[in-house]
Amino acid sequence: MIKDIIIERVEDVAVAIIPEIDDLGEEEWIVYLLNMKEKQIDGVLIS
């Protein structure tokens, strides 16, 4: 059940969402996940 899922507090990680123009001249949004930790992060799920 959903109550059994442990969601830990996330620190030193940020998200940047930047509008850019693609090769066809259309606007698209690029999403960057920024890791500000000293070590590598793993097990990231983005939906």
N, CA, C and O atoms as a Tripos MOL2 file, in Angstrom:
@<TRIPOS>MOLECULE
protein
  188   187    47     0     0
PROTEIN
NO_CHARGES

@<TRIPOS>ATOM
      1 N           0.8330   -1.1840    0.0000 N.3       1 MET1
      2 CA          0.0000    0.0000    0.0000 C.3       1 MET1
      3 C           0.8780    1.2470    0.0000 C.2       1 MET1
      4 O           2.0620    1.1980    0.3330 O.2       1 MET1
      5 N           0.2750    2.3450   -0.3750 N.am      2 ILE2
      6 CA          1.0260    3.6020   -0.4730 C.3       2 ILE2
      7 C           1.6310    4.0080    0.8610 C.2       2 ILE2
      8 O           2.7090    4.6010    0.8890 O.2       2 ILE2
      9 N           0.9620    3.7020    1.9680 N.am      3 LYS3
     10 CA          1.4840    4.0880    3.2800 C.3       3 LYS3
     11 C           2.7450    3.3090    3.6470 C.2       3 LYS3
     12 O           3.4750    3.7150    4.5520 O.2       3 LYS3
     13 N           3.0100    2.2020    2.9630 N.am      4 ASP4
     14 CA          4.1910    1.3860    3.2270 C.3       4 ASP4
     15 C           5.4320    1.8890    2.4930 C.2       4 ASP4
     16 O           6.5360    1.4140    2.7580 O.2       4 ASP4
     17 N           5.2680    2.8350    1.5840 N.am      5 ILE5
     18 CA          6.3970    3.3880    0.8340 C.3       5 ILE5
     19 C           7.0370    4.4970    1.6550 C.2       5 ILE5
     20 O           6.3770    5.4610    2.0430 O.2       5 ILE5
     21 N           8.3240    4.3490    1.9130 N.am      6 ILE6
     22 CA          9.0630    5.3470    2.6850 C.3       6 ILE6
     23 C           9.6530    6.3700    1.7150 C.2       6 ILE6
     24 O          10.4340    6.0180    0.8320 O.2       6 ILE6
     25 N           9.2780    7.6280    1.8840 N.am      7 ILE7
     26 CA          9.8070    8.7090    1.0490 C.3       7 ILE7
     27 C          10.7740    9.5160    1.9060 C.2       7 ILE7
     28 O          10.3670   10.2020    2.8440 O.2       7 ILE7
     29 N          12.0580    9.4250    1.5710 N.am      8 GLU8
     30 CA         13.0860   10.1150    2.3400 C.3       8 GLU8
     31 C          13.2070   11.5710    1.8960 C.2       8 GLU8
     32 O          12.9050   11.9070    0.7500 O.2       8 GLU8
     33 N          13.6450   12.4180    2.7980 N.am      9 ARG9
     34 CA         13.8740   13.8310    2.4930 C.3       9 ARG9
     35 C          15.0500   13.9450    1.5200 C.2       9 ARG9
     36 O          16.0790   13.2920    1.7010 O.2       9 ARG9
     37 N          14.8930   14.7670    0.5010 N.am     10 VAL10
     38 CA         15.9290   14.9560   -0.5130 C.3      10 VAL10
     39 C          16.6070   16.2990   -0.2680 C.2      10 VAL10
     40 O          15.9410   17.3280   -0.1530 O.2      10 VAL10
     41 N          17.9330   16.2830   -0.1900 N.am     11 GLU11
     42 CA         18.7130   17.5020   -0.0030 C.3      11 GLU11
     43 C          19.8410   17.5380   -1.0260 C.2      11 GLU11
     44 O          20.3000   16.4950   -1.4920 O.2      11 GLU11
     45 N          20.2780   18.7250   -1.3680 N.am     12 ASP12
     46 CA         21.4020   18.9450   -2.2880 C.3      12 ASP12
     47 C          21.1380   18.4120   -3.6940 C.2      12 ASP12
     48 O          22.0670   18.0130   -4.3960 O.2      12 ASP12
     49 N          19.8760   18.4080   -4.0970 N.am     13 VAL13
     50 CA         19.4860   18.0560   -5.4570 C.3      13 VAL13
     51 C          18.4750   19.1070   -5.9060 C.2      13 VAL13
     52 O          17.5770   19.4750   -5.1490 O.2      13 VAL13
     53 N          18.6250   19.5900   -7.1410 N.am     14 ALA14
     54 CA         17.7280   20.6280   -7.6470 C.3      14 ALA14
     55 C          17.2870   20.2860   -9.0620 C.2      14 ALA14
     56 O          17.8800   19.4380   -9.7280 O.2      14 ALA14
     57 N          16.2370   20.9610   -9.5060 N.am     15 VAL15
     58 CA         15.7260   20.8010  -10.8640 C.3      15 VAL15
     59 C          15.7370   22.1690  -11.5330 C.2      15 VAL15
     60 O          15.2900   23.1570  -10.9510 O.2      15 VAL15
     61 N          16.2500   22.2180  -12.7590 N.am     16 ALA16
     62 CA         16.2180   23.4460  -13.5550 C.3      16 ALA16
     63 C          15.4370   23.1540  -14.8330 C.2      16 ALA16
     64 O          15.7090   22.1710  -15.5210 O.2      16 ALA16
     65 N          14.4690   24.0090  -15.1460 N.am     17 ILE17
     66 CA         13.6500   23.8480  -16.3490 C.3      17 ILE17
     67 C          13.8650   25.0860  -17.2120 C.2      17 ILE17
     68 O          13.5360   26.2030  -16.8120 O.2      17 ILE17
     69 N          14.4260   24.8680  -18.4080 N.am     18 ILE18
     70 CA         14.8770   25.9660  -19.2620 C.3      18 ILE18
     71 C          14.1750   25.9000  -20.6220 C.2      18 ILE18
     72 O          14.2080   24.8570  -21.2750 O.2      18 ILE18
     73 N          13.5410   26.9960  -21.0600 N.am     19 PRO19
     74 CA         12.9790   27.0020  -22.4190 C.3      19 PRO19
     75 C          14.0990   27.2320  -23.4380 C.2      19 PRO19
     76 O          14.9400   28.1130  -23.2600 O.2      19 PRO19
     77 N          14.0990   26.4390  -24.4970 N.am     20 GLU20
     78 CA         15.0840   26.5890  -25.5670 C.3      20 GLU20
     79 C          14.3690   26.4860  -26.9040 C.2      20 GLU20
     80 O          13.2570   25.9640  -26.9820 O.2      20 GLU20
     81 N          15.0040   26.9800  -27.9470 N.am     21 ILE21
     82 CA         14.4640   26.8900  -29.3000 C.3      21 ILE21
     83 C          15.1530   25.7220  -30.0060 C.2      21 ILE21
     84 O          16.3810   25.6500  -30.0430 O.2      21 ILE21
     85 N          14.3490   24.8010  -30.5700 N.am     22 ASP22
     86 CA         14.9240   23.6380  -31.2430 C.3      22 ASP22
     87 C          15.3070   23.9860  -32.6810 C.2      22 ASP22
     88 O          15.1990   25.1370  -33.1010 O.2      22 ASP22
     89 N          15.7570   22.9730  -33.4310 N.am     23 ASP23
     90 CA         16.2280   23.1850  -34.8040 C.3      23 ASP23
     91 C          15.1230   23.6710  -35.7410 C.2      23 ASP23
     92 O          15.4120   24.2800  -36.7720 O.2      23 ASP23
     93 N          13.8640   23.4090  -35.3960 N.am     24 LEU24
     94 CA         12.7390   23.8300  -36.2260 C.3      24 LEU24
     95 C          12.2120   25.2080  -35.8330 C.2      24 LEU24
     96 O          11.2330   25.6900  -36.4040 O.2      24 LEU24
     97 N          12.8640   25.8370  -34.8550 N.am     25 GLY25
     98 CA         12.4510   27.1560  -34.4050 C.3      25 GLY25
     99 C          11.3100   27.1310  -33.4050 C.2      25 GLY25
    100 O          10.7260   28.1700  -33.0960 O.2      25 GLY25
    101 N          10.9890   25.9420  -32.8970 N.am     26 GLU26
    102 CA          9.9050   25.8080  -31.9250 C.3      26 GLU26
    103 C          10.4640   25.7750  -30.5110 C.2      26 GLU26
    104 O          11.5730   25.2970  -30.2740 O.2      26 GLU26
    105 N           9.6770   26.2920  -29.5790 N.am     27 GLU27
    106 CA         10.1060   26.2970  -28.1800 C.3      27 GLU27
    107 C           9.9180   24.9070  -27.5750 C.2      27 GLU27
    108 O           8.8750   24.2780  -27.7540 O.2      27 GLU27
    109 N          10.9240   24.4430  -26.8680 N.am     28 GLU28
    110 CA         10.8250   23.2040  -26.1070 C.3      28 GLU28
    111 C          11.4240   23.4470  -24.7320 C.2      28 GLU28
    112 O          12.2220   24.3660  -24.5510 O.2      28 GLU28
    113 N          11.0480   22.6400  -23.7790 N.am     29 TRP29
    114 CA         11.5040   22.8030  -22.4020 C.3      29 TRP29
    115 C          12.4860   21.6870  -22.0790 C.2      29 TRP29
    116 O          12.1690   20.5070  -22.2270 O.2      29 TRP29
    117 N          13.6710   22.0640  -21.6390 N.am     30 ILE30
    118 CA         14.7190   21.1230  -21.2600 C.3      30 ILE30
    119 C          14.7660   21.0680  -19.7340 C.2      30 ILE30
    120 O          14.7740   22.1040  -19.0700 O.2      30 ILE30
    121 N          14.7980   19.8570  -19.1850 N.am     31 VAL31
    122 CA         14.8100   19.6760  -17.7340 C.3      31 VAL31
    123 C          16.1570   19.0840  -17.3280 C.2      31 VAL31
    124 O          16.5890   18.0690  -17.8740 O.2      31 VAL31
    125 N          16.8100   19.7230  -16.3690 N.am     32 TYR32
    126 CA         18.0920   19.2650  -15.8510 C.3      32 TYR32
    127 C          17.9260   18.8870  -14.3870 C.2      32 TYR32
    128 O          17.2960   19.6170  -13.6220 O.2      32 TYR32
    129 N          18.4850   17.7590  -13.9990 N.am     33 LEU33
    130 CA         18.5400   17.3540  -12.5990 C.3      33 LEU33
    131 C          19.9470   17.6710  -12.1120 C.2      33 LEU33
    132 O          20.9210   17.1210  -12.6270 O.2      33 LEU33
    133 N          20.0620   18.5520  -11.1250 N.am     34 LEU34
    134 CA         21.3630   19.0190  -10.6440 C.3      34 LEU34
    135 C          21.7280   18.3120   -9.3500 C.2      34 LEU34
    136 O          20.9860   18.3690   -8.3690 O.2      34 LEU34
    137 N          22.8690   17.6510   -9.3530 N.am     35 ASN35
    138 CA         23.3760   16.9650   -8.1700 C.3      35 ASN35
    139 C          24.4350   17.8560   -7.5280 C.2      35 ASN35
    140 O          25.5030   18.0700   -8.1020 O.2      35 ASN35
    141 N          24.1410   18.3700   -6.3430 N.am     36 MET36
    142 CA         25.0880   19.2300   -5.6360 C.3      36 MET36
    143 C          25.7810   18.4820   -4.4980 C.2      36 MET36
    144 O          26.3810   19.0920   -3.6130 O.2      36 MET36
    145 N          25.6900   17.1630   -4.5350 N.am     37 LYS37
    146 CA         26.3370   16.3260   -3.5230 C.3      37 LYS37
    147 C          27.7740   16.0200   -3.9540 C.2      37 LYS37
    148 O          28.1330   16.1940   -5.1180 O.2      37 LYS37
    149 N          28.5690   15.5740   -3.0240 N.am     38 GLU38
    150 CA         29.9420   15.1660   -3.3300 C.3      38 GLU38
    151 C          29.9750   13.8000   -4.0060 C.2      38 GLU38
    152 O          30.9230   13.4960   -4.7310 O.2      38 GLU38
    153 N          28.9530   12.9700   -3.7810 N.am     39 LYS39
    154 CA         28.9550   11.6270   -4.3540 C.3      39 LYS39
    155 C          27.8700   11.4950   -5.4140 C.2      39 LYS39
    156 O          26.9380   12.2960   -5.4770 O.2      39 LYS39
    157 N          28.0110   10.4750   -6.2350 N.am     40 GLN40
    158 CA         27.0660   10.2070   -7.3090 C.3      40 GLN40
    159 C          25.7340    9.7370   -6.7360 C.2      40 GLN40
    160 O          25.7010    9.0120   -5.7410 O.2      40 GLN40
    161 N          24.6410   10.1500   -7.3630 N.am     41 ILE41
    162 CA         23.3380    9.6600   -6.9360 C.3      41 ILE41
    163 C          22.8960    8.5500   -7.8820 C.2      41 ILE41
    164 O          23.2890    8.5280   -9.0480 O.2      41 ILE41
    165 N          22.0820    7.6340   -7.3800 N.am     42 ASP42
    166 CA         21.5580    6.5580   -8.2200 C.3      42 ASP42
    167 C          20.1200    6.2640   -7.8200 C.2      42 ASP42
    168 O          19.6350    6.7580   -6.8020 O.2      42 ASP42
    169 N          19.4580    5.4740   -8.6120 N.am     43 GLY43
    170 CA         18.0800    5.1250   -8.3250 C.3      43 GLY43
    171 C          17.1180    6.2870   -8.5000 C.2      43 GLY43
    172 O          16.1770    6.4350   -7.7200 O.2      43 GLY43
    173 N          17.3440    7.1180   -9.5210 N.am     44 VAL44
    174 CA         16.4990    8.2890   -9.7520 C.3      44 VAL44
    175 C          15.3540    7.8980  -10.6760 C.2      44 VAL44
    176 O          15.5720    7.3030  -11.7310 O.2      44 VAL44
    177 N          14.1420    8.2320  -10.2770 N.am     45 LEU45
    178 CA         12.9560    7.9870  -11.0940 C.3      45 LEU45
    179 C          12.3180    9.3300  -11.4170 C.2      45 LEU45
    180 O          11.9320   10.0790  -10.5190 O.2      45 LEU45
    181 N          12.2120    9.6250  -12.7060 N.am     46 ILE46
    182 CA         11.6060   10.8790  -13.1540 C.3      46 ILE46
    183 C          10.3960   10.5300  -13.9980 C.2      46 ILE46
    184 O          10.4860    9.7390  -14.9370 O.2      46 ILE46
    185 N           9.2800   11.1190  -13.6620 N.am     47 SER47
    186 CA          8.0640   10.8450  -14.4510 C.3      47 SER47
    187 C           7.3450   12.1230  -14.7870 C.2      47 SER47
    188 O           6.3040   12.0910  -15.4440 O.2      47 SER47
@<TRIPOS>BOND
     1     1     2 1
     2     2     3 1
     3     3     4 2
     4     3     5 am
     5     5     6 1
     6     6     7 1
     7     7     8 2
     8     7     9 am
     9     9    10 1
    10    10    11 1
    11    11    12 2
    12    11    13 am
    13    13    14 1
    14    14    15 1
    15    15    16 2
    16    15    17 am
    17    17    18 1
    18    18    19 1
    19    19    20 2
    20    19    21 am
    21    21    22 1
    22    22    23 1
    23    23    24 2
    24    23    25 am
    25    25    26 1
    26    26    27 1
    27    27    28 2
    28    27    29 am
    29    29    30 1
    30    30    31 1
    31    31    32 2
    32    31    33 am
    33    33    34 1
    34    34    35 1
    35    35    36 2
    36    35    37 am
    37    37    38 1
    38    38    39 1
    39    39    40 2
    40    39    41 am
    41    41    42 1
    42    42    43 1
    43    43    44 2
    44    43    45 am
    45    45    46 1
    46    46    47 1
    47    47    48 2
    48    47    49 am
    49    49    50 1
    50    50    51 1
    51    51    52 2
    52    51    53 am
    53    53    54 1
    54    54    55 1
    55    55    56 2
    56    55    57 am
    57    57    58 1
    58    58    59 1
    59    59    60 2
    60    59    61 am
    61    61    62 1
    62    62    63 1
    63    63    64 2
    64    63    65 am
    65    65    66 1
    66    66    67 1
    67    67    68 2
    68    67    69 am
    69    69    70 1
    70    70    71 1
    71    71    72 2
    72    71    73 am
    73    73    74 1
    74    74    75 1
    75    75    76 2
    76    75    77 am
    77    77    78 1
    78    78    79 1
    79    79    80 2
    80    79    81 am
    81    81    82 1
    82    82    83 1
    83    83    84 2
    84    83    85 am
    85    85    86 1
    86    86    87 1
    87    87    88 2
    88    87    89 am
    89    89    90 1
    90    90    91 1
    91    91    92 2
    92    91    93 am
    93    93    94 1
    94    94    95 1
    95    95    96 2
    96    95    97 am
    97    97    98 1
    98    98    99 1
    99    99   100 2
   100    99   101 am
   101   101   102 1
   102   102   103 1
   103   103   104 2
   104   103   105 am
   105   105   106 1
   106   106   107 1
   107   107   108 2
   108   107   109 am
   109   109   110 1
   110   110   111 1
   111   111   112 2
   112   111   113 am
   113   113   114 1
   114   114   115 1
   115   115   116 2
   116   115   117 am
   117   117   118 1
   118   118   119 1
   119   119   120 2
   120   119   121 am
   121   121   122 1
   122   122   123 1
   123   123   124 2
   124   123   125 am
   125   125   126 1
   126   126   127 1
   127   127   128 2
   128   127   129 am
   129   129   130 1
   130   130   131 1
   131   131   132 2
   132   131   133 am
   133   133   134 1
   134   134   135 1
   135   135   136 2
   136   135   137 am
   137   137   138 1
   138   138   139 1
   139   139   140 2
   140   139   141 am
   141   141   142 1
   142   142   143 1
   143   143   144 2
   144   143   145 am
   145   145   146 1
   146   146   147 1
   147   147   148 2
   148   147   149 am
   149   149   150 1
   150   150   151 1
   151   151   152 2
   152   151   153 am
   153   153   154 1
   154   154   155 1
   155   155   156 2
   156   155   157 am
   157   157   158 1
   158   158   159 1
   159   159   160 2
   160   159   161 am
   161   161   162 1
   162   162   163 1
   163   163   164 2
   164   163   165 am
   165   165   166 1
   166   166   167 1
   167   167   168 2
   168   167   169 am
   169   169   170 1
   170   170   171 1
   171   171   172 2
   172   171   173 am
   173   173   174 1
   174   174   175 1
   175   175   176 2
   176   175   177 am
   177   177   178 1
   178   178   179 1
   179   179   180 2
   180   179   181 am
   181   181   182 1
   182   182   183 1
   183   183   184 2
   184   183   185 am
   185   185   186 1
   186   186   187 1
   187   187   188 2
@<TRIPOS>SUBSTRUCTURE
     1 MET1         2 RESIDUE 1 A MET
     2 ILE2         6 RESIDUE 1 A ILE
     3 LYS3        10 RESIDUE 1 A LYS
     4 ASP4        14 RESIDUE 1 A ASP
     5 ILE5        18 RESIDUE 1 A ILE
     6 ILE6        22 RESIDUE 1 A ILE
     7 ILE7        26 RESIDUE 1 A ILE
     8 GLU8        30 RESIDUE 1 A GLU
     9 ARG9        34 RESIDUE 1 A ARG
    10 VAL10       38 RESIDUE 1 A VAL
    11 GLU11       42 RESIDUE 1 A GLU
    12 ASP12       46 RESIDUE 1 A ASP
    13 VAL13       50 RESIDUE 1 A VAL
    14 ALA14       54 RESIDUE 1 A ALA
    15 VAL15       58 RESIDUE 1 A VAL
    16 ALA16       62 RESIDUE 1 A ALA
    17 ILE17       66 RESIDUE 1 A ILE
    18 ILE18       70 RESIDUE 1 A ILE
    19 PRO19       74 RESIDUE 1 A PRO
    20 GLU20       78 RESIDUE 1 A GLU
    21 ILE21       82 RESIDUE 1 A ILE
    22 ASP22       86 RESIDUE 1 A ASP
    23 ASP23       90 RESIDUE 1 A ASP
    24 LEU24       94 RESIDUE 1 A LEU
    25 GLY25       98 RESIDUE 1 A GLY
    26 GLU26      102 RESIDUE 1 A GLU
    27 GLU27      106 RESIDUE 1 A GLU
    28 GLU28      110 RESIDUE 1 A GLU
    29 TRP29      114 RESIDUE 1 A TRP
    30 ILE30      118 RESIDUE 1 A ILE
    31 VAL31      122 RESIDUE 1 A VAL
    32 TYR32      126 RESIDUE 1 A TYR
    33 LEU33      130 RESIDUE 1 A LEU
    34 LEU34      134 RESIDUE 1 A LEU
    35 ASN35      138 RESIDUE 1 A ASN
    36 MET36      142 RESIDUE 1 A MET
    37 LYS37      146 RESIDUE 1 A LYS
    38 GLU38      150 RESIDUE 1 A GLU
    39 LYS39      154 RESIDUE 1 A LYS
    40 GLN40      158 RESIDUE 1 A GLN
    41 ILE41      162 RESIDUE 1 A ILE
    42 ASP42      166 RESIDUE 1 A ASP
    43 GLY43      170 RESIDUE 1 A GLY
    44 VAL44      174 RESIDUE 1 A VAL
    45 LEU45      178 RESIDUE 1 A LEU
    46 ILE46      182 RESIDUE 1 A ILE
    47 SER47      186 RESIDUE 1 A SER
